[in-house]
Amino acid sequence: MDYKKNIKYFENKKFLMYGSAVLLAVGVTLWFGPFWSPDNYFVMYIFSVLSIILGGVIFAITLGKRSNDKKIDEQINEVLKHFEEETLQKYDLYERQLPYVESAVIEGYKYFDGSLLRRDKDGKYRTEIYVKTHVYFTEEELCIGSKEISLIKDEQADKSEKIPYANIKNACLSDDETVYKKGNKTVPVKYQTLHIVKTDGTEFTAQTRSSQTVDTLVSDINHIRERKVS
């Protein structure tokens, strides 16, 4: 990952970009405007050409020094490209999965106090932490592959674990939000949190968006847990 460019992506400083746009606008206006005369032809030519070139160069350099939405997605896909295979191998799941219930994937950006925040061109809020979780069902336990990656520094965290059905109290969803401050404005980001509550009081959690897939996952966990421990 290009951590420096990713940091600039989240900082999203636009001063140089706006400045380059102004230079380009001035150059184009001078070039096509009614300001030319035989007396100032050379000066107008120099000013208009320099403004256009300088504006274009600054704009290109500014864009080249930071990532964009597409590059962020490509980096995430590259880091997680072996995630599924690693989880299958780790828990020997090739033949152990229950055939009558689907595994489920939960993935997205992690929202938490103090994280960076950037709204992309599609209106989705991104942070510097991305998490992918895959929940598998076997005969005796849930096998959860979960990986957390940082987009701004060389850090990854493996949150994977196995949970025997006998150790599960229940699974549920909660509606949550993290409120960010942007200057004088507040930005509330809403999401759901999957809770797999264990009998010892601890729990596995994963942030997610409301979907039929997640609702089905919660229902399947509770249903299979009841069948296995009753």
C-alpha positions in Angstrom: 0.0 0.0 0.0 1.1 3.6 -0.6 0.4 4.8 2.9 1.5 8.4 2.3 -0.8 8.8 -0.7 -3.6 7.2 1.4 -3.1 9.7 4.2 -3.4 12.6 1.7 -6.6 11.0 0.4 -8.2 11.2 3.8 -6.8 14.6 4.6 -8.4 15.8 1.3 -6.7 19.1 1.3 -7.9 21.1 -1.7 -6.0 24.3 -1.6 -3.5 23.4 -4.3 -6.2 21.9 -6.5 -8.4 25.0 -6.2 -5.3 27.2 -6.9 -4.5 25.2 -10.0 -8.1 25.5 -11.2 -7.9 29.3 -10.8 -4.7 29.4 -12.8 -6.3 27.3 -15.5 -9.4 29.5 -15.6 -7.3 32.7 -15.7 -5.1 31.3 -18.6 -8.2 30.2 -20.6 -9.9 33.5 -20.0 -6.8 35.4 -21.1 -6.4 33.2 -24.2 -10.0 33.5 -25.4 -10.9 36.9 -23.9 -11.1 40.2 -25.6 -8.0 41.5 -24.0 -5.6 41.2 -26.9 -4.2 44.1 -28.9 -1.1 44.7 -31.0 0.5 46.5 -28.0 0.1 43.7 -25.5 0.1 40.6 -27.7 3.4 39.2 -26.5 2.6 39.9 -22.8 -0.9 38.3 -23.1 0.5 35.3 -24.9 3.1 34.7 -22.2 0.7 35.2 -19.3 -2.0 33.0 -20.8 0.3 30.1 -21.7 2.1 30.2 -18.4 -1.2 30.2 -16.4 -2.5 27.2 -18.4 0.7 25.2 -18.1 1.3 26.0 -14.5 -2.3 25.3 -13.5 -2.2 22.0 -15.4 1.1 20.9 -13.9 0.0 21.8 -10.3 -3.3 19.9 -10.8 -1.5 16.8 -12.1 1.1 16.8 -9.3 -1.7 17.3 -6.7 -3.6 14.3 -8.0 -0.5 12.2 -8.3 0.4 12.7 -4.7 -2.7 11.2 -3.2 -4.9 8.1 -3.8 -8.4 8.1 -5.2 -11.4 5.9 -4.6 -10.4 3.4 -7.3 -6.8 3.1 -5.9 -8.1 2.6 -2.4 -10.4 -0.2 -3.6 -7.6 -1.8 -5.5 -5.3 -1.8 -2.5 -7.9 -3.4 -0.3 -8.6 -6.1 -2.8 -4.9 -6.8 -3.2 -4.4 -7.2 0.6 -7.4 -9.4 1.0 -7.2 -11.5 -2.2 -6.1 -14.6 -0.2 -8.4 -14.0 2.8 -10.9 -16.7 1.9 -8.3 -19.4 1.1 -6.4 -18.6 4.3 -9.5 -19.0 6.4 -10.5 -22.3 4.7 -7.0 -23.7 5.3 -6.8 -22.3 8.9 -9.9 -24.1 10.0 -9.8 -27.0 7.5 -13.2 -26.0 6.2 -13.1 -27.7 2.8 -15.3 -30.6 3.9 -16.4 -29.5 7.4 -19.0 -26.9 6.4 -22.6 -27.7 7.0 -24.2 -28.3 3.6 -27.7 -26.9 4.5 -26.7 -23.4 5.7 -24.8 -20.7 3.8 -21.7 -19.0 5.1 -21.9 -15.2 5.2 -19.4 -12.4 4.4 -19.5 -9.1 6.2 -17.1 -6.3 5.1 -16.7 -2.6 5.2 -15.0 0.4 6.8 -14.8 0.5 10.6 -16.3 3.6 12.3 -14.9 4.7 15.6 -14.0 7.8 17.6 -10.8 9.4 16.4 -10.8 7.7 13.0 -10.2 9.6 9.8 -13.3 10.1 7.6 -13.7 10.8 3.9 -16.9 10.8 1.8 -16.3 9.2 -1.6 -17.9 10.2 -4.9 -20.7 7.7 -4.3 -21.6 9.2 -1.0 -20.1 6.4 1.1 -18.1 7.2 4.2 -14.6 5.7 4.3 -12.2 5.4 7.2 -8.6 4.3 7.4 -9.6 0.8 8.8 -11.2 -1.8 6.6 -12.5 -5.1 8.0 -13.6 -8.3 6.3 -15.3 -11.1 8.2 -16.5 -14.5 6.9 -18.7 -16.7 9.2 -18.7 -20.5 8.5 -20.9 -23.2 10.1 -19.5 -26.6 11.0 -21.0 -29.5 12.9 -19.7 -28.3 16.3 -18.8 -24.7 16.0 -18.8 -21.4 14.2 -15.5 -20.6 12.4 -15.0 -16.9 11.9 -12.3 -15.5 9.7 -11.9 -11.8 10.4 -9.1 -9.5 9.2 -8.7 -5.8 10.0 -6.3 -3.7 7.8 -5.0 -0.2 8.1 -4.9 2.0 5.0 -2.5 4.5 6.4 0.2 2.4 8.2 1.6 -1.1 8.0 -0.7 -2.7 10.5 -3.1 -5.7 10.2 -5.0 -7.5 12.9 -6.4 -11.1 12.8 -9.7 -11.2 14.7 -10.5 -14.8 13.7 -11.8 -17.3 16.2 -13.7 -20.5 16.7 -16.8 -20.5 18.9 -18.4 -23.8 19.9 -22.2 -23.7 19.7 -22.3 -24.7 23.4 -20.5 -21.4 24.2 -22.9 -19.2 22.3 -25.7 -17.5 24.2 -27.3 -15.7 21.2 -26.6 -13.6 18.2 -28.3 -10.2 17.6 -28.0 -6.9 15.8 -27.8 -3.4 17.3 -28.3 0.0 15.5 -25.3 2.2 16.2 -23.7 5.4 15.0 -20.4 7.3 15.3 -20.6 11.1 15.3 -17.7 12.9 13.6 -16.8 16.6 13.8 -15.9 18.3 10.5 -15.2 22.0 11.4 -18.3 23.4 12.8 -20.4 20.5 11.5 -21.2 17.1 12.9 -21.5 14.0 10.7 -23.4 11.1 12.1 -22.6 7.8 10.4 -25.1 5.0 11.1 -24.5 1.3 10.9 -25.4 -2.0 12.5 -23.3 -4.1 14.7 -23.4 -7.9 14.7 -23.1 -9.3 18.3 -22.3 -13.0 18.9 -22.7 -13.2 22.6 -20.9 -16.0 24.5 -21.9 -17.7 27.7 -18.9 -16.2 29.5 -20.1 -12.7 28.8 -17.7 -11.8 26.1 -18.7 -11.4 22.5 -17.5 -11.2 18.9 -18.6 -8.1 17.1 -18.5 -6.8 13.5 -19.9 -3.6 12.0 -22.2 -4.1 9.0 -24.9 -2.5 6.9 -28.5 -3.5 7.2 -29.2 -6.3 4.8 -31.1 -9.6 4.3 -27.7 -11.4 4.4 -27.0 -10.2 7.9 -30.5 -10.9 9.1 -30.3 -14.4 7.8 -26.9 -14.9 9.4 -28.3 -13.9 12.8 -31.3 -16.2 12.4 -29.1 -19.1 11.3 -26.7 -18.8 14.2 -29.5 -18.7 16.8 -31.4 -21.6 15.1 -28.4 -23.9 14.7 -27.2 -23.1 18.2 -30.6 -24.1 19.6 -30.5 -27.4 17.6 -27.0 -28.2 18.7 -27.3 -27.5 22.5 -30.9 -28.7 23.1 
